[in-house]
Amino acid sequence: MKRLILIVLRFFFELPVLIFQLKHIKKHKDMIPFEERIDWTRRLLKKATKRARVNLTITGTEYLPETGGFFVAPNHQGLFDILALFDSIERPFKIVFKKELLDVIFLRDVAEFMEYPAIDRTNLRASMKLMRQVKKEMSEGIPYVIFPEGTRSKKGNELLEFKGGSFKPAMDAQVPIIPCVMHNCFKVLDSNSIKRVDCGIHYLSPIPYEEYKDMNSVEVANLVQSRIQTKMAELEERA
């Protein structure tokens, strides 16, 4: 909570301009290219990371393809994960939010003007329709991020079980799957402190379609979780 207050205070004199820009983008989103909308969001969130007293280590961005669709599968540690993604993925991309996050004021606005899909896990038919949309857009070249755990881990760097269904759109679109490790990102907002925090986002070697084409979605989920767990153990050992 203290860090959120710090961020708001450090944006205090910019808030009128930011609110005006946000309303303008929401109102005219159909006339503003997706690339411009994501650039505005990226600039804002990069500023927020710096002003939040966060040292974010980023590795493995060379594994992110420069063209075509791809699928990023990170472990989930909290809201700061979203800032870490915007700080590290330079191409326009989309995130699948869970519907509950639309109750968070700024995230609701971002999801609306970025046209990020929100999944309602209680509505199977709507979820299947959304996943078909994600598959279609990845096939057309849009990178996507889905958190395979479905919710954030509340045990620090421990992983929850990865859900096989999260990988179906990527498998159907036959795009590379990129495991992604969020390490110590939970410390940014979980600790009631404004002390400087060190955390990291680490992209791992892509899993190409040729490697997973004969697997089912649960096997793919287990493979990705295993690679993330191995990297997490390495990072913990160095800490």
N, C-alpha and C positions, 0 to 999 in steps of 0.2 A: 504493500500500500504506500509506504514512504517513497518508493522509487517512482510509482505512478504520479504521486504529488510532485516530485522533483521534475518529472518530464513536463507536466502541465505548467509548472512555474517557469520553466525554461523556454516554453513556447508562448508565454503569457502575452507578450506584446505583438506576436504574430497571429494570435487567434482570430481577430476580426478578418484579416486577409484570408486565412486558411478556411474559415467558415464560409466566406463569400465564394472562394474558389470551389469548395466542396459542393455548395448548392448549385453553382453554375454548371459544374460537370454532371451532377445528377440530373439537372433539368435538360441539358443538351447532350446527353451521352450518345444519342443516336447520330449526332453530327460530329462528334469528336472521335477520331480513330482510336482503336483499342490500344495501339502502341503509345499514344500520347497520354491516355488515361493511366496506363501502368507506369509510365515514366514519372508522372506527377506523384503517384503513390510511392514509388521507389525512392524518389528524392526525399519525400517527407519521412519515410520510415528509416532511411539511413541517418537522417538528422536525429531522429528519436533515439536510435541506438547510441550515437555519440553522446547525446545529452543525458542519457540514462547511466552514464559512467560504466559502460560495458566494453570490455576488450574482447571482440569477437574474432576468433581464429577461423579462417576459411581455407580448406584444402580440397583438392580433387576437382576443381572446376574445369580442368582440362578434359574430364570425362563427360562433360555436358555437350552433346552434339550441337554444332552451329546451325544445322538445318534439320528439318523434319521433326516429327513428333517423337517424344520420349516420355517416360513415366518415372517420376521420382517417388521413392517409397521410404519416408523417414520414420524413425521412432518419434513418439509425441510426448513432449515434456511440458507444454504450456503455451500461452499466447505468444511468448517471445519467439517461438519457432517460426511464426509467420514473418517477423522482422528479419530473422536470420535467412530465410528463403529469399526475401526481396533484396537483401544485401549481397547475395551470392549468385543468383540466377540473372544474368544480364539480358536474356531474351524475354520477350513477352510470354507469360505462362498463366495457367489457371490453377486454382486450388479448389478441391471439393470440401466445402465446409459441412459440419454437422449442423442441423437446423437450430439446435440450442444456442449456437454461437451468434445467431442473428439477434439475440437479446442484448448483445454487447454493442453499445452505441456506435462507436467508430467502425467496428467490423461490419455491422449491418449496412452502413453507408458504403463502405468499400465493396462489399459483396454485391450491392445493388448496381453501382455505376461501373463495376468491372464485369458485371454479369457472371459472377462466380456461382456455380450451382450449389445448392444446399440440400443435403440428403436427409430425408425423414426416415429414420430407421424403423419406425412403427408402421410405415406404409410400404409394403413389399412391391406393389405394382408401380408406385411412383419411383421407388428406388431403382427398379429394373429399367424404367424408362430413362432415368437420369444416367445410368451406366451406359445405356446405348448411345446417348448423346455424347458422353465422354469418349467412348470408343470412336465415334464418327469424327469428332474434332481432333483427336490424336491422329487418326488416319489422314486428316487434312493438314497435319503439320503443327498442331498446337501442343506444346508440352503441358503435362498435367502433374499435379501433386496430390496424392491421397495418403493419409495416415493409416496404415494397415491395422494398427491396434484399435482403431475406432474411437478411442478416447485417450486422454493423456494418462501417463503413468504417474501415480502419486507416491512412488517410491524412488525418487531421484533418477539414477541412471539404470535402474532395473527395467527390463522390457516386459510388456504384456504380450499375450499371444497374438500373433499376426493372423488376420482373417483372410482366408483364401479368396473370398468374393471380391476383396479390394483389388485383386490383380486381374480379374476377368476382362475389364476394358483394355488393358495393355496387351493381354494375351490375344484377344480378338483382333486388336489393331496391329499385332505383330511388331510392336515397337520395342526398342531397348528398355530394359528395366534397370534403374540406377538406385542401388541401396544408398541410404543417406543416414549418417549418424549425428544426432543431436546430443552433444555431451555437455553436461552442467548447465544447459539452458534453463533448467527449472530454477536455478539460483537467482535469476534476474528478478522475477516477480514473486517467488515463493518466500524469499527471506525478507523480513520486515526491516530492511536496512538500505542505506544509500552508499555503502562501501563499494568500491570498484569491484566488478565481477569479471572473472575470466571464464569464457565458455567457447564452444566451437561447433561448427557445422562442417561435416566431412563427407564428401561424395566419394563413393567407392567405384571400382571398375564396373562398367555396365555388363549386364547379362543379356546377350543378344538373343533374338528369337530362335536362332539355330540351337542355342543351348537349352532352351526351355520348351521347345515346341512339342516334345513328347511327354511333358509333365502335366499333371492336373494342377488346379489352382492351389490346392493345399500344399502340394510338393513345392511349388514356386514360393509360396509364403514361407515355408520352412527354410528354404534355401536362402532367401533374402534375410530372414531373421537370424539365421546362423552367421551370415557374413557380417551383419551389423553387430551381433553379440561378440564376435571375434575381435572386431575393431574396437568396440567399447572396452573389452578387457585389456587391450593394448594401451588405450588411453588412460585407463584407471591405473595400470601398472606404472605409467610414467608420472602420474600425478603425485 
